[in-house]
Amino acid sequence: MGFAGRDRRDAGWGVAMMEHAVLIAGGGPTGMMLAAELTLAGVDVAIVERRVSPEVVGSRAGGLHARTIEVLDQRGIAGRFLAEGQAMQVARFVHVPLDISDFPTRHNYGLALWQKHFERILAGWVEELAITIYRGREVTGFAQDETGVNIEISDNQSLRAQYLVGCDGGRSAVRKAAGIAFPGWDPTISHLIAEVEFAGEPKWGMHQDEVGPHYLTKLDDSSLVRVLVTERQIEQAGEPTLRDLSEALITVYGTDYGVHSPVWISRFTDMARQASAYRDRRVLLAGDAAHVHYPVGGQGLNLGVQDAVNLGWKLAQVVKGTSPDSLLVSYQAERHPVAARVLRTTLAQVALLRPDDRSKAACEVVSEQIKLDEPRRRLAAEMSGLGIHYHLGEGHPLLGRRMPDLDLVTANGPLRVFTLLHGARPVLLNLGEPGSFDIAPWADRVQLIDAQYPGTWELPAIGAVPTPTAVLVRPDGYVAWVGDQTRTGLADALTTWFGSPTAA
C-alpha cells in the first residue's frame, strides 16, 4: 500500500531515512507531471531536484503540441497554460507547416510558450498538491532490494522508496547507475545556443552557410539577444563558455558583436539515443532520461509529459496493491515505440535539413508531397501527438487511441469527457440503455457514467469511426475497451488495467 513519508533507521545504512512510496529524480516537466499523477492517485511521492529554485534560467523549449494540451485539459489545468501562451499552428516537418485546424479536437492548434513559463505554471499546480521536493540535491547512487530502493543523495543523506523513477535528463545518473544501455546515433551537428547581450548591432535573423543555420534575434523588449550558432567542431568537452560562443560568432560573422553578460549558454547536438529498457526492477526511466534527440519539431518536452501520464496511474496501482507488478510491463511496451518513432522522424528531418545540394533536393521533393492533404493529415497527427496508437489488440479503431473530448448528454446535464478525467480515474462510458452495466466488483476504482452523444465519432487523420455502445477509458485518456452490441472482453479489460474484481 502507499504510505506517507516518514523517518526510518535502517541497520544496513546506519542513518535516519525518509521513506516515500515513490521517489522521482529530477523536477523538470516530466518529473513534476509524474509526481502530480501519483499524488492524484493517492500515492506518497517526493522529488529530488538539483536546482535550488523552481525558476528556469533561459527560455529553453518553445511550445506545446495539441495532445499535450489535451493531457493538461484532462487534468483541468489547460486553461492556466492557454492564458499565458499563444495558440498557433506549431506542428511542422522540416520547413513545412502542418496545419491541424481541421482536426476533430477541441485543441486543434499548438501553444507557443517558453519552457520556463511552462515549468513555472506546472510548479504552481505541484505546490497546490503539496508534493514534497528536496531542492538543491540530486541522486548520486542507489541499491535495490526485494521491497524497495535505498537512495543516496548529494547531501550525504539517504532516502527509501518502493520505486525510484529517473526523470533526470539525457545524462541521467539514475539510468547510468542502473546499468541501462543507451544505444543510438552519435552527433553529426553541434550548436551553441544562448541568451546574451551585444555591445554592437548584429546582423539580425537567419543566416545559412555550408556548416548549417545560425540566427540572432531579440528577446521581447529587453536587451537580450537569443543566439544560435552551428559549430564547426562536433566533439566538444565540458560545458560551453562565453569564450566558446565568442569564437563561434567570429567564425560565422567575422565579429562577436561585443558579446557579454550571458544569462545562459548551452550546447545541443543531433545525437539520438534511447534507453534499451525503461525499467530495471524497481527503477524506471521517463522523459529525456529514456530518450534524447535533436529538437527539430519540438517533440522532447511533449514526449516526456506523456511518458509521465502513461506511467503515473500504472505505478500508483502497483504501489497500492490494486494491480500486479506486471502492469508496469505495459509502460515500456507502449511508450518505447512512440519515442522510437520520434527518433526516426527526427533523424529523417536532420538528413533533409543538411545544407548540401543533395539534401536540399530531397527536402524539396519531400516538402512537395507533405503539402498534399493525405500526407499532411497523417504526418500532422504524428507530430502533434494526436495520432498515437497503443496496440491493445484488434477491434474498433478507437481501441488504444485517445478518447475524443465529446460533449456528452447525461441525466444531470451536459458533461465533457475530459471533465471525467480530472481526478485521474478511469471511466466506463455507457452510451446505450441507462443502467445496463454492472461493474460493482470494480466500482471502487472505475467510474460508470450513463450518457448519450448524438454526433459523429471522428479521429484525427482517420475520420469518422463506427459509433460504440460503450468505451472504457484509462486515466491517461486512452481507450482500453470498446463495446458494440455485446460486452465481450469487458471483465478481462477491467482486470488487466484496473486489477482483480473485489469480492462481494
KABELUR-V604314 format. One record per residue. PHI is phi in degrees with one decimal (NA if undefined). OMEGA is omega in whole degrees, 0 to 359 (NA if undefined). Layout:
# KABELUR-V604314
phi-><PHI	PHI>
omega-><OMEGA	OMEGA>
This chain:
# KABELUR-V604314
phi-><NA	-69.4	-143.1	-75.7	-57.7	-153.4	-79.2	-155.3	-106.6	-99.2	-61.1	-67.2	-101.6	70.4	-134.8	-72.3	-120.4	-92.7	-101.0	-139.8	-67.1	-134.6	-116.0	-112.3	-90.2	110.2	-112.4	-80.6	-56.5	-66.2	-62.4	-66.4	-65.5	-64.0	-61.4	-64.6	-60.8	-65.5	-65.8	-60.3	-85.6	83.8	-106.5	-71.9	-140.5	-137.5	-115.0	-105.8	-131.3	-69.3	-72.6	-72.7	-118.8	-71.4	-66.3	-96.9	-82.7	88.7	-82.7	59.7	-62.9	-122.8	-174.6	-113.3	-88.0	-57.6	-65.4	-65.8	-62.4	-61.2	-59.5	-65.9	-65.7	-59.7	-102.3	78.7	-121.2	-60.0	-58.9	-63.3	-81.1	-62.5	-67.8	-109.3	-98.7	-116.6	-68.3	-163.6	-81.1	-107.8	-71.2	-158.0	-125.9	48.3	-99.0	-95.6	-65.4	-115.5	-71.9	-114.6	-65.9	-97.1	-78.4	-79.6	-149.0	-65.8	-119.2	-90.5	-164.6	-108.1	-134.1	-79.0	-157.6	-62.4	-58.5	-61.2	-79.2	-58.3	-65.5	-62.3	-67.8	-64.3	-63.1	-63.8	-67.5	-59.7	-65.1	-61.7	-81.7	57.8	-84.0	-71.4	-128.2	-91.9	-89.0	72.9	-138.6	-147.2	-72.3	-112.9	178.8	-160.2	-137.0	-93.3	-138.1	-69.5	-114.2	176.3	-133.7	-91.1	-120.0	-90.5	-122.9	-71.8	-100.8	63.6	-112.2	-130.0	-128.3	-127.7	-145.8	-69.9	-139.6	-118.4	-119.5	-85.3	-119.2	-104.0	83.9	-61.8	-96.0	-36.8	-69.2	-66.7	-60.8	-65.7	-67.3	-76.9	73.2	-85.1	-66.4	-133.5	-73.7	160.4	-116.7	-73.3	-70.1	-122.1	-134.4	-136.3	-124.1	-100.5	-132.4	-158.3	-121.6	-142.7	-118.1	-116.5	-81.5	-105.7	-84.8	-85.0	-88.4	-72.8	94.3	-87.0	-135.0	-118.7	-133.3	-70.3	-86.6	155.5	-82.9	-142.4	-152.0	-131.0	-145.5	-75.7	-103.9	51.5	-103.7	-86.9	-88.3	-74.8	-118.9	-94.3	-118.7	-130.3	-129.5	-83.0	-85.3	-82.6	-101.4	-83.8	-86.3	-127.1	-96.8	77.0	-75.6	-68.2	-117.1	-62.7	-64.8	-58.2	-66.5	-59.6	-65.3	-66.7	-64.4	-62.2	-60.5	-85.5	-104.9	83.1	-156.9	-102.3	57.3	65.5	-59.6	-158.5	50.0	-68.9	-80.1	-160.9	-137.0	-141.8	-129.2	-139.5	-132.1	-95.9	-54.7	-130.6	-141.1	-140.9	-59.0	-67.1	-141.0	-92.6	-153.6	-129.2	56.6	-101.8	-118.5	-126.1	-124.1	-151.6	68.3	-62.5	-64.3	-101.8	-163.3	-132.8	-164.5	-62.7	-77.9	-58.2	92.3	61.4	-92.4	-58.0	-60.0	-63.3	-62.1	-66.8	-60.4	-74.7	-56.8	-61.7	-72.6	-71.7	-78.6	-54.1	-69.6	-68.2	-64.2	-61.6	-67.0	-68.7	-60.3	-80.8	81.3	-71.1	-123.2	-72.1	-56.3	-64.4	-59.3	-67.9	-60.3	-68.3	-61.9	-67.5	-58.2	-91.7	-88.5	-60.3	-64.0	-64.0	-67.8	-60.7	-66.0	-62.7	-60.3	-63.1	-62.9	-67.5	-59.6	-63.8	-66.8	-59.2	-62.3	-75.2	-92.7	-62.8	-79.3	-78.9	-63.1	-65.2	-65.7	-61.9	-63.9	-62.6	-62.8	-63.0	-65.2	-63.2	-61.1	-61.3	-70.5	-63.1	-72.3	-71.6	-62.3	-65.3	-60.2	-60.8	-63.5	-67.2	-70.6	-65.3	-62.6	-68.1	-68.1	-84.6	84.4	-77.3	-99.7	-58.5	-134.3	-84.9	-85.1	-102.6	120.4	-83.5	143.6	-60.5	-58.6	-70.9	-60.5	84.3	-109.2	-61.4	-79.5	-63.0	-84.4	-78.0	-90.0	-84.4	-111.4	-126.3	-63.0	-99.0	113.6	-67.0	-154.1	-83.0	-58.2	-63.1	-61.4	-66.1	-98.3	-57.8	-89.9	59.1	-112.3	-69.9	-141.8	-100.7	-97.8	-94.2	-105.2	-101.4	-67.3	-57.0	78.1	-86.5	-113.4	-127.9	-118.9	-50.7	-64.5	-119.6	-63.0	-76.6	-121.6	-120.6	-78.1	-114.9	-123.6	-88.9	-156.0	-130.2	-135.6	-80.4	-89.3	-86.4	-87.9	-133.0	-124.1	-56.1	69.8	-105.8	93.5	-67.6	-127.4	-57.5	-73.5	-82.7	-94.5	-163.5	-139.5	-103.2	-109.5	-73.9	-59.8	-84.9	89.3	-101.9	-83.3	-99.1	-161.1	-128.2	-98.7	-112.0	-94.9	-125.9	-114.9	-57.9	88.9	-64.5	-60.3	-64.8	-65.5	-61.9	-69.5	-59.4	-95.8	-129.4	92.5	-66.7	-64.5	-83.8	-66.8	-69.0>
omega-><175	180	179	180	180	177	181	176	183	184	182	183	176	180	177	182	171	181	172	176	180	173	180	175	179	183	173	182	181	181	180	181	179	179	179	180	179	180	177	180	176	181	177	183	175	179	170	186	184	179	179	182	176	182	177	179	180	186	181	183	191	180	177	175	189	183	177	176	177	180	178	177	177	179	175	184	183	182	180	182	179	181	183	181	178	179	181	177	184	182	178	174	194	182	187	176	179	183	178	183	177	181	180	177	177	182	181	182	171	182	174	183	182	182	181	178	177	181	179	181	179	178	177	178	178	178	177	180	176	179	180	176	174	185	179	181	177	179	181	179	179	175	181	168	187	185	182	184	170	191	175	176	196	176	179	173	183	176	179	179	173	180	175	179	178	173	191	167	186	178	188	175	180	179	181	181	178	180	180	181	183	185	177	186	177	183	172	180	176	179	165	177	186	168	189	171	177	174	181	179	185	172	188	173	185	175	182	174	185	180	182	182	174	173	178	181	178	177	177	181	183	177	183	177	173	186	166	180	175	183	178	178	182	184	178	181	174	179	181	182	176	178	177	181	179	181	179	178	180	180	184	189	183	179	175	177	180	184	181	174	179	172	174	176	180	179	173	184	176	174	179	181	178	179	180	176	178	184	168	181	184	178	181	179	176	178	184	176	182	183	175	182	177	187	179	182	175	186	193	182	181	179	181	179	181	169	184	183	176	184	191	184	179	180	179	180	178	180	182	179	179	181	177	179	183	177	182	176	182	179	178	182	182	189	180	179	179	179	178	178	178	178	180	180	180	177	179	180	177	180	182	183	178	187	181	186	181	178	178	179	178	179	179	180	180	181	178	181	182	182	175	192	184	176	179	181	183	180	179	177	179	184	181	183	183	182	181	181	174	186	183	179	179	177	184	179	179	188	180	179	179	177	177	180	185	171	185	173	179	179	180	178	181	183	175	177	183	177	179	184	183	181	179	177	178	181	169	183	179	182	178	182	180	178	185	178	174	178	182	180	178	187	179	184	188	175	174	184	172	183	174	172	186	186	178	176	181	175	178	177	180	180	184	177	180	180	180	175	177	175	174	186	178	178	179	175	180	187	183	180	179	179	173	176	179	178	181	176	183	181	178	180	178	180	181	188	188	172	182	180	177	179	181	NA>
